[in-house]
Amino acid sequence: MSGIGTPGLIIILLVAVLLFGPKKLPELGASIGKTMREFKKASREITEELQEGEAAGEK
């Protein structure tokens, strides 16, 4: 993990609450989670395609 630490995370959370409000934070967190899942899925698919292409090129 990066060198943010606990105090840095608390400051980031407080800034997020001030910017978005406490009612919007769960919605924001859910959308960030969906985005991360989609990104991981896409990167995994690209990696698998590249590995399959390398394996086919070796034959």
C-alpha positions as CSV (number, residue, x, y, z in Angstrom):
1,M,0.0,0.0,0.0
2,S,1.1,3.6,-0.4
3,G,2.4,5.8,2.3
4,I,-0.9,7.5,3.0
5,G,-1.5,6.0,6.4
6,T,-4.5,6.3,8.8
7,P,-4.4,10.1,9.2
8,G,-4.3,10.6,5.5
9,L,-7.3,8.3,5.0
10,I,-9.3,10.1,7.6
11,I,-8.6,13.4,5.9
12,I,-9.6,12.0,2.5
13,L,-12.8,10.7,4.1
14,L,-13.6,14.1,5.7
15,V,-13.0,15.9,2.4
16,A,-15.3,13.4,0.6
17,V,-18.0,13.9,3.1
18,L,-17.7,17.7,2.7
19,L,-17.8,17.5,-1.1
20,F,-20.5,14.9,-1.7
21,G,-22.4,14.9,1.6
22,P,-23.1,11.8,3.8
23,K,-26.2,10.7,1.8
24,K,-24.2,10.5,-1.5
25,L,-21.2,8.6,-0.2
26,P,-22.8,5.0,-0.3
27,E,-23.9,5.7,-3.9
28,L,-20.5,7.0,-4.8
29,G,-18.8,4.0,-3.2
30,A,-21.0,1.5,-5.1
31,S,-20.3,3.2,-8.4
32,I,-16.5,3.1,-7.7
33,G,-16.8,-0.6,-6.8
34,K,-18.6,-1.3,-10.1
35,T,-16.0,0.6,-12.0
36,M,-13.2,-1.3,-10.3
37,R,-14.8,-4.7,-11.0
38,E,-15.3,-3.8,-14.7
39,F,-11.7,-2.6,-15.0
40,K,-10.4,-5.8,-13.4
41,K,-12.6,-7.9,-15.7
42,A,-11.5,-6.1,-18.8
43,S,-7.8,-6.3,-17.9
44,R,-8.1,-10.0,-17.1
45,E,-9.8,-10.6,-20.5
46,I,-7.0,-8.7,-22.3
47,T,-4.3,-10.6,-20.4
48,E,-5.9,-13.9,-21.3
49,E,-6.2,-12.9,-25.0
50,L,-2.5,-11.9,-25.1
51,Q,-1.5,-15.2,-23.5
52,E,-3.6,-17.2,-25.9
53,G,-2.1,-15.3,-28.8
54,E,1.5,-16.0,-27.5
55,A,0.6,-19.7,-27.1
56,A,-0.8,-19.9,-30.6
57,G,2.3,-18.1,-32.0
58,E,4.6,-20.6,-30.4
59,K,3.0,-23.6,-32.1
